[in-house]
Amino acid sequence: MPHLFEVHVPIGELILRGTLMYWFLFLIFRFVVRRDVGSVAIADVLLLVVIADAAQNAMAGGYDTVSEGALLVATIVGWNYLLDWASYRFTLVRRFAEPPPLPLVWRGRVLHRNLRREYLSMQELQSKLREHGVEELSEVKAAYMEPDGAVSVILVKDQRRA
């Protein structure tokens, strides 16, 4: 078991690989992949997972050069950008890439089937409704789980202004 703690790659190379990949990923996420933190779609989560794997291989030496890892990451980001662009331009691609909003409440009635589908408890739904200032379900015309996981609420009528 002593080989478990051996270092097979020179420490300077490990530091250089980590530094180069860190700054390459930082620049990509700062200037190319510009998403609001609160609006993470499924494709974005997939992108992060795949980039993490590619970057790990480049940093750990799974590839022969850092350039190979950077090229792989750039290719993955390119595909993500292309999918975002195509989703914006073409309805068919958008329907494939983004789930439609899921109704959770309709005319004051909870749609329990859709709550179960998303593993959302009644307590969690009530918490989301309270964040929108809703005290009673009868105030809700509709509530939806959006593609990014946020809950949007449409009130029957804003009686507080009356």
C-alpha positions in Angstrom: 0.0 0.0 0.0 2.9 2.5 0.1 2.4 3.1 -3.7 -0.9 4.7 -2.8 1.0 7.8 -1.6 3.7 7.9 -4.3 3.9 10.8 -6.7 4.5 9.7 -10.2 4.3 13.1 -11.9 6.7 15.9 -11.0 5.1 18.3 -8.5 5.9 21.3 -10.7 4.1 19.7 -13.6 1.0 19.0 -11.4 1.0 22.7 -10.3 1.4 23.9 -13.8 -1.4 21.6 -15.1 -3.7 22.7 -12.3 -2.9 26.4 -12.9 -3.4 26.2 -16.7 -6.7 24.3 -16.5 -8.0 26.6 -13.7 -7.4 29.8 -15.7 -8.6 28.2 -19.0 -11.9 27.1 -17.2 -12.2 30.5 -15.5 -11.9 32.4 -18.8 -14.5 30.1 -20.4 -17.0 30.5 -17.6 -16.4 34.2 -17.3 -16.6 35.2 -21.0 -18.3 32.3 -22.9 -20.8 30.5 -20.6 -22.7 33.4 -19.2 -25.7 32.1 -17.3 -27.3 33.5 -14.2 -26.6 31.3 -11.2 -30.3 30.9 -10.5 -31.1 29.6 -14.0 -29.2 26.4 -14.4 -30.7 24.1 -17.0 -30.2 20.3 -17.5 -27.7 20.9 -20.3 -25.7 23.3 -18.1 -25.4 20.6 -15.3 -24.3 18.1 -17.9 -21.8 20.5 -19.2 -20.3 21.1 -15.8 -20.1 17.4 -15.1 -18.4 16.6 -18.4 -16.0 19.6 -18.1 -15.1 18.6 -14.6 -14.1 15.1 -15.9 -12.2 16.5 -18.9 -10.4 19.0 -16.7 -9.6 16.4 -14.1 -8.0 14.2 -16.8 -6.0 17.2 -18.1 -4.8 18.2 -14.6 -4.0 14.7 -13.5 -2.2 13.8 -16.7 -4.8 11.4 -18.3 -4.0 13.2 -21.5 -0.5 13.7 -23.0 -0.8 17.5 -22.9 -2.8 20.2 -21.3 -3.7 21.4 -24.8 -5.5 18.1 -25.4 -7.6 18.6 -22.3 -8.2 22.3 -23.2 -9.3 21.3 -26.7 -11.7 18.7 -25.3 -13.2 21.3 -22.9 -13.5 23.8 -25.7 -15.3 21.2 -27.9 -17.7 20.5 -25.1 -18.4 24.2 -24.5 -18.8 24.7 -28.3 -21.5 22.0 -28.4 -23.3 23.6 -25.4 -23.2 27.0 -27.1 -24.5 25.4 -30.3 -27.3 23.7 -28.4 -28.3 27.0 -26.7 -28.2 28.8 -30.0 -30.3 26.2 -31.8 -32.8 26.1 -28.9 -33.2 29.9 -29.2 -33.6 29.7 -33.0 -35.7 26.5 -33.5 -38.8 25.5 -31.6 -38.3 21.8 -32.2 -34.8 21.9 -30.7 -36.1 23.9 -27.7 -38.8 21.4 -27.1 -36.1 18.6 -27.1 -33.6 20.5 -25.0 -35.8 22.2 -22.4 -38.7 20.6 -20.5 -41.9 22.6 -20.5 -43.2 24.3 -17.4 -44.9 21.8 -15.1 -48.1 22.9 -13.5 -48.1 22.3 -9.7 -51.2 24.3 -8.7 -54.2 25.0 -11.0 -57.1 27.2 -9.8 -56.3 26.8 -6.2 -55.9 23.0 -6.4 -52.7 21.2 -5.9 -51.7 18.7 -8.7 -50.3 16.0 -6.5 -49.4 13.8 -9.4 -47.0 16.5 -10.7 -45.6 17.0 -7.2 -44.8 13.3 -7.0 -43.3 13.4 -10.4 -40.8 16.0 -9.3 -40.4 14.6 -5.7 -41.6 17.9 -4.3 -43.3 17.7 -0.9 -46.3 19.7 0.1 -44.1 21.5 2.6 -41.7 22.5 -0.1 -44.5 23.8 -2.4 -46.0 25.8 0.5 -42.6 27.3 1.2 -42.2 28.3 -2.5 -45.7 29.8 -2.4 -44.9 31.8 0.8 -41.9 33.2 -1.0 -44.4 34.7 -3.4 -46.5 36.1 -0.6 -49.2 33.5 -0.9 -51.1 32.5 2.3 -53.9 30.4 0.9 -54.1 28.1 -2.1 -57.3 29.8 -3.2 -55.2 32.9 -4.0 -53.3 30.9 -6.7 -54.6 30.8 -10.3 -51.6 28.7 -11.3 -48.1 27.7 -10.1 -45.5 26.1 -12.3 -42.1 24.5 -11.9 -40.0 26.2 -14.6 -37.3 24.4 -16.6 -34.6 25.8 -14.3 -36.3 24.5 -11.2 -37.8 27.8 -10.0 -41.5 28.0 -9.1 -43.5 30.8 -10.7 -46.9 31.8 -9.3 -49.8 33.6 -11.0 -52.3 35.0 -8.5 -56.1 34.9 -9.0 -56.3 38.6 -8.3 -54.1 40.9 -6.3 -56.6 41.8 -3.6 -54.0 43.5 -1.5 -54.0 46.6 -3.8 -57.8 47.0 -3.4 
